[in-house]
């Protein structure tokens, strides 16, 4: 079951990656990239639970936290650049 | 037989995993439409957060010996994804104000 979920998760991941590559508007691109970041971390978590390997799971949680934090900082930088 | 092998718990776990996937696809397909940033952001933040929480909860039921890590992931998801949705909404619209 978890194998099927993992393959479906990777398929679900392709849509925002396609959108991030083809989109011109910066905020639509940011949306797609934030979706990629949370989906990738859940896919990593799926692999770590399946292999029963905690170190991969910790990487997934770090990607989840730091990835989203980085996107927030980037959004604020883009806002400031837009105002300047 | 441990409680994780009970058919009911296995059923709930599979329901959560499939439900999370449905949420993911529902939110992600909205990305492909021609709607505004805020409309897509709402769909995405709801689907990514709730869908991922359902998937992680399904995993928790299936393989409970990694419960500390999975609960940490659920807390991170609930906090960071919601915060990111708010920051993206604020930053993407603040330029439009007169």
N, CA and C atoms of all chains as a GROMACS GRO file, in nm:
protein
  546
    1UNK      N    1   0.083  -0.120   0.000
    1UNK     CA    2   0.000   0.000   0.000
    1UNK      C    3   0.087   0.126   0.000
    2UNK      N    4   0.187   0.129   0.088
    2UNK     CA    5   0.269   0.251   0.094
    2UNK      C    6   0.347   0.271  -0.034
    3UNK      N    7   0.380   0.160  -0.105
    3UNK     CA    8   0.446   0.178  -0.236
    3UNK      C    9   0.356   0.251  -0.333
    4UNK      N   10   0.229   0.211  -0.335
    4UNK     CA   11   0.135   0.277  -0.428
    4UNK      C   12   0.119   0.423  -0.391
    5UNK      N   13   0.113   0.450  -0.260
    5UNK     CA   14   0.099   0.589  -0.214
    5UNK      C   15   0.222   0.670  -0.255
    6UNK      N   16   0.340   0.607  -0.247
    6UNK     CA   17   0.464   0.679  -0.282
    6UNK      C   18   0.465   0.713  -0.431
    7UNK      N   19   0.424   0.618  -0.514
    7UNK     CA   20   0.422   0.644  -0.658
    7UNK      C   21   0.320   0.754  -0.690
    8UNK      N   22   0.203   0.748  -0.622
    8UNK     CA   23   0.102   0.852  -0.646
    8UNK      C   24   0.152   0.986  -0.599
    9UNK      N   25   0.227   0.988  -0.488
    9UNK     CA   26   0.282   1.114  -0.438
    9UNK      C   27   0.378   1.174  -0.540
   10UNK      N   28   0.460   1.087  -0.602
   10UNK     CA   29   0.555   1.139  -0.701
   10UNK      C   30   0.480   1.192  -0.822
   11UNK      N   31   0.370   1.125  -0.859
   11UNK     CA   32   0.290   1.176  -0.972
   11UNK      C   33   0.229   1.311  -0.936
   12UNK      N   34   0.180   1.322  -0.811
   12UNK     CA   35   0.120   1.450  -0.768
   12UNK      C   36   0.226   1.560  -0.766
   13UNK      N   37   0.350   1.522  -0.748
   13UNK     CA   38   0.461   1.618  -0.742
   13UNK      C   39   0.492   1.676  -0.880
   14UNK      N   40   0.462   1.600  -0.986
   14UNK     CA   41   0.499   1.646  -1.120
   14UNK      C   42   0.420   1.769  -1.162
   15UNK      N   43   0.294   1.780  -1.112
   15UNK     CA   44   0.210   1.892  -1.156
   15UNK      C   45   0.270   2.027  -1.113
   16UNK      N   46   0.301   2.046  -0.981
   16UNK     CA   47   0.361   2.176  -0.945
   16UNK      C   48   0.499   2.197  -1.007
   17UNK      N   49   0.574   2.090  -1.032
   17UNK     CA   50   0.705   2.109  -1.096
   17UNK      C   51   0.684   2.162  -1.238
   18UNK      N   52   0.586   2.102  -1.310
   18UNK     CA   53   0.556   2.152  -1.446
   18UNK      C   54   0.512   2.297  -1.441
   19UNK      N   55   0.426   2.328  -1.342
   19UNK     CA   56   0.375   2.465  -1.331
   19UNK      C   57   0.487   2.562  -1.298
   20UNK      N   58   0.577   2.523  -1.210
   20UNK     CA   59   0.688   2.611  -1.171
   20UNK      C   60   0.778   2.641  -1.291
   21UNK      N   61   0.793   2.542  -1.381
   21UNK     CA   62   0.881   2.562  -1.496
   21UNK      C   63   0.815   2.647  -1.603
   22UNK      N   64   0.684   2.640  -1.616
   22UNK     CA   65   0.621   2.708  -1.730
   22UNK      C   66   0.562   2.844  -1.692
   23UNK      N   67   0.546   2.871  -1.564
   23UNK     CA   68   0.475   2.992  -1.523
   23UNK      C   69   0.564   3.115  -1.533
   24UNK      N   70   0.508   3.229  -1.580
   24UNK     CA   71   0.587   3.352  -1.592
   24UNK      C   72   0.576   3.435  -1.465
   25UNK      N   73   0.449   3.445  -1.410
   25UNK     CA   74   0.426   3.532  -1.294
   25UNK      C   75   0.502   3.479  -1.174
   26UNK      N   76   0.575   3.567  -1.104
   26UNK     CA   77   0.663   3.522  -0.996
   26UNK      C   78   0.580   3.462  -0.881
   27UNK      N   79   0.464   3.519  -0.854
   27UNK     CA   80   0.389   3.468  -0.737
   27UNK      C   81   0.324   3.333  -0.766
   28UNK      N   82   0.284   3.312  -0.890
   28UNK     CA   83   0.233   3.179  -0.926
   28UNK      C   84   0.346   3.077  -0.918
   29UNK      N   85   0.466   3.121  -0.956
   29UNK     CA   86   0.582   3.030  -0.949
   29UNK      C   87   0.613   2.999  -0.803
   30UNK      N   88   0.602   3.100  -0.715
   30UNK     CA   89   0.628   3.077  -0.572
   30UNK      C   90   0.526   2.979  -0.515
   31UNK      N   91   0.400   2.992  -0.560
   31UNK     CA   92   0.296   2.899  -0.515
   31UNK      C   93   0.334   2.757  -0.550
   32UNK      N   94   0.375   2.738  -0.675
   32UNK     CA   95   0.408   2.602  -0.720
   32UNK      C   96   0.528   2.550  -0.642
   33UNK      N   97   0.626   2.634  -0.618
   33UNK     CA   98   0.746   2.587  -0.547
   33UNK      C   99   0.714   2.555  -0.401
   34UNK      N  100   0.622   2.628  -0.340
   34UNK     CA  101   0.587   2.595  -0.200
   34UNK      C  102   0.514   2.462  -0.195
   35UNK      N  103   0.437   2.435  -0.300
   35UNK     CA  104   0.369   2.306  -0.304
   35UNK      C  105   0.469   2.194  -0.325
   36UNK      N  106   0.570   2.220  -0.410
   36UNK     CA  107   0.673   2.118  -0.432
   36UNK      C  108   0.744   2.089  -0.300
   37UNK      N  109   0.775   2.195  -0.224
   37UNK     CA  110   0.854   2.175  -0.102
   37UNK      C  111   0.781   2.089  -0.001
   38UNK      N  112   0.650   2.113   0.019
   38UNK     CA  113   0.583   2.031   0.121
   38UNK      C  114   0.558   1.890   0.070
   39UNK      N  115   0.535   1.876  -0.060
   39UNK     CA  116   0.511   1.740  -0.111
   39UNK      C  117   0.638   1.657  -0.108
   40UNK      N  118   0.751   1.721  -0.138
   40UNK     CA  119   0.877   1.645  -0.136
   40UNK      C  120   0.906   1.598   0.006
   41UNK      N  121   0.879   1.684   0.104
   41UNK     CA  122   0.911   1.641   0.241
   41UNK      C  123   0.822   1.526   0.284
   42UNK      N  124   0.698   1.526   0.240
   42UNK     CA  125   0.611   1.412   0.277
   42UNK      C  126   0.655   1.286   0.205
   43UNK      N  127   0.700   1.300   0.081
   43UNK     CA  128   0.747   1.181   0.009
   43UNK      C  129   0.871   1.124   0.078
   44UNK      N  130   0.961   1.212   0.125
   44UNK     CA  131   1.080   1.165   0.197
   44UNK      C  132   1.039   1.095   0.325
   45UNK      N  133   0.936   1.150   0.391
   45UNK     CA  134   0.887   1.088   0.516
   45UNK      C  135   0.832   0.949   0.489
   46UNK      N  136   0.761   0.937   0.374
   46UNK     CA  137   0.706   0.806   0.337
   46UNK      C  138   0.818   0.704   0.320
   47UNK      N  139   0.926   0.746   0.252
   47UNK     CA  140   1.038   0.654   0.230
   47UNK      C  141   1.102   0.618   0.362
   48UNK      N  142   1.117   0.717   0.450
   48UNK     CA  143   1.186   0.689   0.577
   48UNK      C  144   1.106   0.595   0.665
   49UNK      N  145   0.975   0.609   0.666
   49UNK     CA  146   0.893   0.520   0.750
   49UNK      C  147   0.895   0.380   0.690
   50UNK      N  148   0.897   0.374   0.557
   50UNK     CA  149   0.897   0.242   0.492
   50UNK      C  150   1.027   0.167   0.520
   51UNK      N  151   1.140   0.242   0.518
   51UNK     CA  152   1.270   0.176   0.540
   51UNK      C  153   1.303   0.167   0.687
   52UNK      N  154   1.213   0.227   0.773
   52UNK     CA  155   1.236   0.229   0.917
   52UNK      C  156   1.372   0.291   0.949
   53UNK      N  157   1.400   0.404   0.882
   53UNK     CA  158   1.531   0.469   0.901
   53UNK      C  159   1.506   0.612   0.950
   54UNK      N  160   1.539   0.638   1.076
   54UNK     CA  161   1.505   0.767   1.136
   54UNK      C  162   1.580   0.883   1.074
   55UNK      N  163   1.705   0.857   1.028
   55UNK     CA  164   1.784   0.973   0.980
   55UNK      C  165   1.719   1.035   0.857
   56UNK      N  166   1.660   0.951   0.773
   56UNK     CA  167   1.592   1.008   0.655
   56UNK      C  168   1.470   1.086   0.700
   57UNK      N  169   1.404   1.035   0.804
   57UNK     CA  170   1.285   1.105   0.855
   57UNK      C  171   1.319   1.241   0.911
   58UNK      N  172   1.435   1.249   0.980
   58UNK     CA  173   1.476   1.379   1.035
   58UNK      C  174   1.504   1.477   0.921
   59UNK      N  175   1.564   1.426   0.814
   59UNK     CA  176   1.588   1.512   0.696
   59UNK      C  177   1.455   1.564   0.644
   60UNK      N  178   1.354   1.478   0.640
   60UNK     CA  179   1.223   1.520   0.588
   60UNK      C  180   1.165   1.632   0.674
   61UNK      N  181   1.176   1.619   0.806
   61UNK     CA  182   1.121   1.723   0.894
   61UNK      C  183   1.200   1.852   0.879
   62UNK      N  184   1.332   1.841   0.860
   62UNK     CA  185   1.413   1.962   0.840
   62UNK      C  186   1.375   2.030   0.709
   63UNK      N  187   1.359   1.949   0.603
   63UNK     CA  188   1.319   2.005   0.473
   63UNK      C  189   1.186   2.077   0.488
   64UNK      N  190   1.096   2.018   0.565
   64UNK     CA  191   0.964   2.078   0.585
   64UNK      C  192   0.976   2.214   0.653
   65UNK      N  193   1.054   2.219   0.759
   65UNK     CA  194   1.062   2.344   0.836
   65UNK      C  195   1.145   2.448   0.763
   66UNK      N  196   1.270   2.411   0.729
   66UNK     CA  197   1.362   2.510   0.672
   66UNK      C  198   1.320   2.548   0.530
   67UNK      N  199   1.264   2.452   0.458
   67UNK     CA  200   1.222   2.483   0.322
   67UNK      C  201   1.114   2.589   0.319
   68UNK      N  202   1.014   2.571   0.405
   68UNK     CA  203   0.907   2.671   0.409
   68UNK      C  204   0.957   2.803   0.462
   69UNK      N  205   1.048   2.798   0.561
   69UNK     CA  206   1.103   2.924   0.614
   69UNK      C  207   1.178   2.999   0.505
   70UNK      N  208   1.255   2.925   0.426
   70UNK     CA  209   1.329   2.990   0.316
   70UNK      C  210   1.236   3.055   0.216
   71UNK      N  211   1.125   2.988   0.187
   71UNK     CA  212   1.029   3.046   0.092
   71UNK      C  213   0.965   3.172   0.149
   72UNK      N  214   0.944   3.173   0.280
   72UNK     CA  215   0.886   3.294   0.341
   72UNK      C  216   0.981   3.411   0.328
   73UNK      N  217   1.111   3.385   0.353
   73UNK     CA  218   1.210   3.494   0.342
   73UNK      C  219   1.215   3.543   0.198
   74UNK      N  220   1.211   3.447   0.104
   74UNK     CA  221   1.217   3.486  -0.038
   74UNK      C  222   1.096   3.569  -0.075
   75UNK      N  223   0.979   3.534  -0.022
   75UNK     CA  224   0.857   3.612  -0.052
   75UNK      C  225   0.873   3.755  -0.001
   76UNK      N  226   0.931   3.770   0.118
   76UNK     CA  227   0.950   3.907   0.169
   76UNK      C  228   1.052   3.985   0.086
   77UNK      N  229   1.156   3.916   0.039
   77UNK     CA  230   1.255   3.985  -0.046
   77UNK      C  231   1.187   4.031  -0.174
   78UNK      N  232   1.104   3.944  -0.234
   78UNK     CA  233   1.036   3.980  -0.359
   78UNK      C  234   0.942   4.098  -0.336
   79UNK      N  235   0.878   4.100  -0.218
   79UNK     CA  236   0.787   4.210  -0.187
   79UNK      C  237   0.866   4.341  -0.182
   80UNK      N  238   0.980   4.338  -0.110
   80UNK     CA  239   1.062   4.460  -0.100
   80UNK      C  240   1.110   4.503  -0.238
   81UNK      N  241   1.151   4.407  -0.321
   81UNK     CA  242   1.200   4.444  -0.455
   81UNK      C  243   1.087   4.505  -0.537
   82UNK      N  244   0.966   4.455  -0.514
   82UNK     CA  245   0.852   4.508  -0.588
   82UNK      C  246   0.823   4.651  -0.549
   83UNK      N  247   0.846   4.682  -0.423
   83UNK     CA  248   0.820   4.819  -0.374
   83UNK      C  249   0.931   4.912  -0.417
   84UNK      N  250   1.054   4.861  -0.431
   84UNK     CA  251   1.167   4.952  -0.457
   84UNK      C  252   1.158   5.013  -0.598
   85UNK      N  253  -0.139  -1.069   1.807
   85UNK     CA  254  -0.171  -0.965   1.706
   85UNK      C  255  -0.170  -0.829   1.772
   86UNK      N  256  -0.081  -0.738   1.723
   86UNK     CA  257  -0.078  -0.606   1.785
   86UNK      C  258  -0.196  -0.525   1.729
   87UNK      N  259  -0.220  -0.409   1.793
   87UNK     CA  260  -0.340  -0.332   1.755
   87UNK      C  261  -0.328  -0.275   1.615
   88UNK      N  262  -0.200  -0.266   1.563
   88UNK     CA  263  -0.189  -0.206   1.429
   88UNK      C  264  -0.238  -0.304   1.322
   89UNK      N  265  -0.241  -0.435   1.356
   89UNK     CA  266  -0.284  -0.530   1.251
   89UNK      C  267  -0.434  -0.552   1.251
   90UNK      N  268  -0.504  -0.487   1.347
   90UNK     CA  269  -0.649  -0.500   1.347
   90UNK      C  270  -0.704  -0.448   1.214
   91UNK      N  271  -0.802  -0.521   1.156
   91UNK     CA  272  -0.854  -0.476   1.026
   91UNK      C  273  -0.907  -0.333   1.032
   92UNK      N  274  -0.970  -0.296   1.143
   92UNK     CA  275  -1.026  -0.160   1.153
   92UNK      C  276  -0.916  -0.055   1.142
   93UNK      N  277  -0.807  -0.074   1.218
   93UNK     CA  278  -0.698   0.025   1.220
   93UNK      C  279  -0.633   0.029   1.082
   94UNK      N  280  -0.615  -0.088   1.019
   94UNK     CA  281  -0.556  -0.092   0.885
   94UNK      C  282  -0.646  -0.019   0.786
   95UNK      N  283  -0.779  -0.038   0.802
   95UNK     CA  284  -0.873   0.030   0.714
   95UNK      C  285  -0.866   0.180   0.730
   96UNK      N  286  -0.864   0.225   0.857
   96UNK     CA  287  -0.857   0.370   0.882
   96UNK      C  288  -0.728   0.426   0.825
   97UNK      N  289  -0.618   0.352   0.844
   97UNK     CA  290  -0.489   0.399   0.794
   97UNK      C  291  -0.492   0.413   0.643
   98UNK      N  292  -0.544   0.312   0.573
   98UNK     CA  293  -0.550   0.321   0.426
   98UNK      C  294  -0.644   0.432   0.384
   99UNK      N  295  -0.754   0.451   0.459
   99UNK     CA  296  -0.849   0.559   0.424
   99UNK      C  297  -0.778   0.693   0.436
  100UNK      N  298  -0.697   0.712   0.543
  100UNK     CA  299  -0.626   0.839   0.561
  100UNK      C  300  -0.525   0.860   0.449
  101UNK      N  301  -0.453   0.752   0.411
  101UNK     CA  302  -0.352   0.767   0.307
  101UNK      C  303  -0.418   0.805   0.174
  102UNK      N  304  -0.527   0.735   0.139
  102UNK     CA  305  -0.593   0.764   0.011
  102UNK      C  306  -0.659   0.901   0.016
  103UNK      N  307  -0.720   0.934   0.132
  103UNK     CA  308  -0.782   1.065   0.148
  103UNK      C  309  -0.682   1.177   0.132
  104UNK      N  310  -0.562   1.157   0.188
  104UNK     CA  311  -0.457   1.258   0.174
  104UNK      C  312  -0.418   1.277   0.028
  105UNK      N  313  -0.411   1.166  -0.045
  105UNK     CA  314  -0.377   1.176  -0.188
  105UNK      C  315  -0.485   1.251  -0.264
  106UNK      N  316  -0.612   1.221  -0.232
  106UNK     CA  317  -0.720   1.291  -0.302
  106UNK      C  318  -0.708   1.439  -0.275
  107UNK      N  319  -0.683   1.480  -0.149
  107UNK     CA  320  -0.665   1.622  -0.115
  107UNK      C  321  -0.552   1.682  -0.199
  108UNK      N  322  -0.441   1.610  -0.205
  108UNK     CA  323  -0.325   1.660  -0.282
  108UNK      C  324  -0.363   1.689  -0.425
  109UNK      N  325  -0.428   1.591  -0.491
  109UNK     CA  326  -0.460   1.610  -0.634
  109UNK      C  327  -0.564   1.720  -0.651
  110UNK      N  328  -0.658   1.730  -0.553
  110UNK     CA  329  -0.760   1.835  -0.565
  110UNK      C  330  -0.695   1.974  -0.563
  111UNK      N  331  -0.604   1.993  -0.468
  111UNK     CA  332  -0.540   2.125  -0.457
  111UNK      C  333  -0.444   2.152  -0.570
  112UNK      N  334  -0.373   2.046  -0.613
  112UNK     CA  335  -0.268   2.069  -0.714
  112UNK      C  336  -0.329   2.094  -0.850
  113UNK      N  337  -0.442   2.031  -0.883
  113UNK     CA  338  -0.501   2.054  -1.015
  113UNK      C  339  -0.551   2.198  -1.027
  114UNK      N  340  -0.580   2.262  -0.912
  114UNK     CA  341  -0.621   2.402  -0.920
  114UNK      C  342  -0.506   2.490  -0.966
  115UNK      N  343  -0.383   2.442  -0.948
  115UNK     CA  344  -0.266   2.519  -0.994
  115UNK      C  345  -0.271   2.540  -1.144
  116UNK      N  346  -0.331   2.443  -1.216
  116UNK     CA  347  -0.327   2.448  -1.362
  116UNK      C  348  -0.433   2.541  -1.420
  117UNK      N  349  -0.526   2.589  -1.333
  117UNK     CA  350  -0.633   2.675  -1.386
  117UNK      C  351  -0.580   2.817  -1.404
  118UNK      N  352  -0.662   2.904  -1.458
  118UNK     CA  353  -0.621   3.043  -1.487
  118UNK      C  354  -0.673   3.136  -1.379
  119UNK      N  355  -0.689   3.088  -1.254
  119UNK     CA  356  -0.748   3.174  -1.149
  119UNK      C  357  -0.641   3.263  -1.088
  120UNK      N  358  -0.686   3.344  -0.989
  120UNK     CA  359  -0.592   3.440  -0.927
  120UNK      C  360  -0.499   3.367  -0.830
  121UNK      N  361  -0.394   3.441  -0.786
  121UNK     CA  362  -0.295   3.381  -0.696
  121UNK      C  363  -0.362   3.342  -0.565
  122UNK      N  364  -0.450   3.430  -0.512
  122UNK     CA  365  -0.510   3.402  -0.382
  122UNK      C  366  -0.604   3.281  -0.387
  123UNK      N  367  -0.675   3.268  -0.500
  123UNK     CA  368  -0.767   3.154  -0.513
  123UNK      C  369  -0.687   3.024  -0.509
  124UNK      N  370  -0.578   3.023  -0.586
  124UNK     CA  371  -0.496   2.901  -0.591
  124UNK      C  372  -0.428   2.878  -0.457
  125UNK      N  373  -0.387   2.989  -0.393
  125UNK     CA  374  -0.316   2.975  -0.265
  125UNK      C  375  -0.406   2.913  -0.161
  126UNK      N  376  -0.533   2.953  -0.163
  126UNK     CA  377  -0.626   2.895  -0.066
  126UNK      C  378  -0.640   2.746  -0.088
  127UNK      N  379  -0.666   2.707  -0.214
  127UNK     CA  380  -0.681   2.565  -0.244
  127UNK      C  381  -0.556   2.486  -0.209
  128UNK      N  382  -0.440   2.545  -0.243
  128UNK     CA  383  -0.314   2.474  -0.221
  128UNK      C  384  -0.284   2.460  -0.073
  129UNK      N  385  -0.302   2.569   0.004
  129UNK     CA  386  -0.261   2.558   0.145
  129UNK      C  387  -0.354   2.465   0.219
  130UNK      N  388  -0.483   2.465   0.180
  130UNK     CA  389  -0.574   2.369   0.246
  130UNK      C  390  -0.535   2.227   0.208
  131UNK      N  391  -0.514   2.205   0.079
  131UNK     CA  392  -0.492   2.066   0.036
  131UNK      C  393  -0.357   2.015   0.080
  132UNK      N  394  -0.252   2.102   0.071
  132UNK     CA  395  -0.120   2.054   0.113
  132UNK      C  396  -0.117   2.026   0.261
  133UNK      N  397  -0.177   2.116   0.342
  133UNK     CA  398  -0.169   2.097   0.486
  133UNK      C  399  -0.254   1.979   0.530
  134UNK      N  400  -0.382   1.980   0.492
  134UNK     CA  401  -0.470   1.872   0.538
  134UNK      C  402  -0.434   1.740   0.475
  135UNK      N  403  -0.400   1.743   0.345
  135UNK     CA  404  -0.364   1.619   0.279
  135UNK      C  405  -0.241   1.557   0.339
  136UNK      N  406  -0.140   1.640   0.365
  136UNK     CA  407  -0.017   1.587   0.424
  136UNK      C  408  -0.041   1.539   0.565
  137UNK      N  409  -0.125   1.612   0.642
  137UNK     CA  410  -0.155   1.566   0.778
  137UNK      C  411  -0.225   1.431   0.775
  138UNK      N  412  -0.316   1.412   0.679
  138UNK     CA  413  -0.386   1.283   0.670
  138UNK      C  414  -0.287   1.173   0.633
  139UNK      N  415  -0.194   1.202   0.542
  139UNK     CA  416  -0.097   1.099   0.502
  139UNK      C  417  -0.009   1.062   0.620
  140UNK      N  418   0.038   1.162   0.693
  140UNK     CA  419   0.127   1.133   0.806
  140UNK      C  420   0.052   1.058   0.916
  141UNK      N  421  -0.076   1.094   0.936
  141UNK     CA  422  -0.156   1.021   1.036
  141UNK      C  423  -0.177   0.877   0.993
  142UNK      N  424  -0.199   0.857   0.863
  142UNK     CA  425  -0.213   0.721   0.812
  142UNK      C  426  -0.086   0.640   0.835
  143UNK      N  427   0.028   0.705   0.814
  143UNK     CA  428   0.156   0.638   0.839
  143UNK      C  429   0.171   0.605   0.988
  144UNK      N  430   0.125   0.699   1.072
  144UNK     CA  431   0.138   0.680   1.217
  144UNK      C  432   0.061   0.556   1.260
  145UNK      N  433  -0.057   0.536   1.201
  145UNK     CA  434  -0.136   0.418   1.236
  145UNK      C  435  -0.071   0.291   1.184
  146UNK      N  436  -0.007   0.303   1.067
  146UNK     CA  437   0.049   0.183   1.006
  146UNK      C  438   0.176   0.137   1.075
  147UNK      N  439   0.266   0.234   1.104
  147UNK     CA  440   0.396   0.199   1.162
  147UNK      C  441   0.418   0.288   1.284
  148UNK      N  442   0.362   0.250   1.402
  148UNK     CA  443   0.364   0.342   1.516
  148UNK      C  444   0.498   0.353   1.586
  149UNK      N  445   0.597   0.268   1.553
  149UNK     CA  446   0.718   0.278   1.637
  149UNK      C  447   0.799   0.403   1.605
  150UNK      N  448   0.763   0.475   1.498
  150UNK     CA  449   0.834   0.602   1.470
  150UNK      C  450   0.745   0.719   1.510
  151UNK      N  451   0.661   0.700   1.616
  151UNK     CA  452   0.564   0.805   1.647
  151UNK      C  453   0.625   0.940   1.682
  152UNK      N  454   0.744   0.948   1.752
  152UNK     CA  455   0.792   1.084   1.782
  152UNK      C  456   0.821   1.165   1.656
  153UNK      N  457   0.881   1.099   1.560
  153UNK     CA  458   0.917   1.170   1.436
  153UNK      C  459   0.792   1.212   1.360
  154UNK      N  460   0.694   1.125   1.355
  154UNK     CA  461   0.574   1.156   1.277
  154UNK      C  462   0.493   1.265   1.345
  155UNK      N  463   0.491   1.267   1.477
  155UNK     CA  464   0.417   1.374   1.547
  155UNK      C  465   0.490   1.507   1.527
  156UNK      N  466   0.624   1.502   1.528
  156UNK     CA  467   0.702   1.625   1.500
  156UNK      C  468   0.672   1.674   1.359
  157UNK      N  469   0.663   1.582   1.263
  157UNK     CA  470   0.632   1.622   1.125
  157UNK      C  471   0.492   1.682   1.118
  158UNK      N  472   0.398   1.627   1.193
  158UNK     CA  473   0.261   1.682   1.190
  158UNK      C  474   0.258   1.823   1.247
  159UNK      N  475   0.332   1.844   1.357
  159UNK     CA  476   0.335   1.979   1.417
  159UNK      C  477   0.400   2.077   1.321
  160UNK      N  478   0.513   2.035   1.260
  160UNK     CA  479   0.582   2.123   1.164
  160UNK      C  480   0.489   2.157   1.049
  161UNK      N  481   0.418   2.057   0.999
  161UNK     CA  482   0.326   2.079   0.887
  161UNK      C  483   0.221   2.182   0.924
  162UNK      N  484   0.158   2.159   1.039
  162UNK     CA  485   0.047   2.248   1.076
  162UNK      C  486   0.096   2.391   1.093
  163UNK      N  487   0.214   2.406   1.151
  163UNK     CA  488   0.263   2.542   1.179
  163UNK      C  489   0.319   2.607   1.053
  164UNK      N  490   0.414   2.536   0.988
  164UNK     CA  491   0.487   2.602   0.879
  164UNK      C  492   0.403   2.624   0.756
  165UNK      N  493   0.321   2.524   0.720
  165UNK     CA  494   0.243   2.540   0.596
  165UNK      C  495   0.141   2.651   0.610
  166UNK      N  496   0.081   2.659   0.730
  166UNK     CA  497  -0.017   2.766   0.750
  166UNK      C  498   0.051   2.902   0.745
  167UNK      N  499   0.166   2.909   0.811
  167UNK     CA  500   0.241   3.038   0.814
  167UNK      C  501   0.284   3.076   0.672
  168UNK      N  502   0.330   2.978   0.596
  168UNK     CA  503   0.376   3.008   0.459
  168UNK      C  504   0.261   3.057   0.374
  169UNK      N  505   0.144   2.996   0.389
  169UNK     CA  506   0.028   3.042   0.314
  169UNK      C  507  -0.004   3.186   0.346
  170UNK      N  508   0.002   3.222   0.476
  170UNK     CA  509  -0.027   3.360   0.515
  170UNK      C  510   0.078   3.457   0.458
  171UNK      N  511   0.206   3.421   0.471
  171UNK     CA  512   0.312   3.512   0.423
  171UNK      C  513   0.300   3.531   0.272
  172UNK      N  514   0.276   3.423   0.198
  172UNK     CA  515   0.264   3.436   0.052
  172UNK      C  516   0.145   3.524   0.017
  173UNK      N  517   0.033   3.508   0.088
  173UNK     CA  518  -0.084   3.591   0.060
  173UNK      C  519  -0.053   3.738   0.089
  174UNK      N  520   0.013   3.762   0.201
  174UNK     CA  521   0.044   3.901   0.240
  174UNK      C  522   0.140   3.964   0.139
  175UNK      N  523   0.246   3.891   0.105
  175UNK     CA  524   0.349   3.950   0.017
  175UNK      C  525   0.297   3.966  -0.125
  176UNK      N  526   0.212   3.876  -0.170
  176UNK     CA  527   0.171   3.884  -0.311
  176UNK      C  528   0.066   3.992  -0.330
  177UNK      N  529  -0.004   4.031  -0.224
  177UNK     CA  530  -0.109   4.132  -0.244
  177UNK      C  531  -0.066   4.268  -0.193
  178UNK      N  532   0.037   4.278  -0.115
  178UNK     CA  533   0.067   4.408  -0.051
  178UNK      C  534   0.109   4.508  -0.156
  179UNK      N  535   0.158   4.469  -0.269
  179UNK     CA  536   0.200   4.564  -0.371
  179UNK      C  537   0.081   4.630  -0.437
  180UNK      N  538  -0.039   4.564  -0.434
  180UNK     CA  539  -0.153   4.615  -0.511
  180UNK      C  540  -0.224   4.727  -0.436
  181UNK      N  541  -0.192   4.748  -0.307
  181UNK     CA  542  -0.271   4.848  -0.233
  181UNK      C  543  -0.237   4.987  -0.286
  182UNK      N  544  -0.339   5.080  -0.296
  182UNK     CA  545  -0.308   5.215  -0.351
  182UNK      C  546  -0.217   5.291  -0.256
   0.00000   0.00000   0.00000
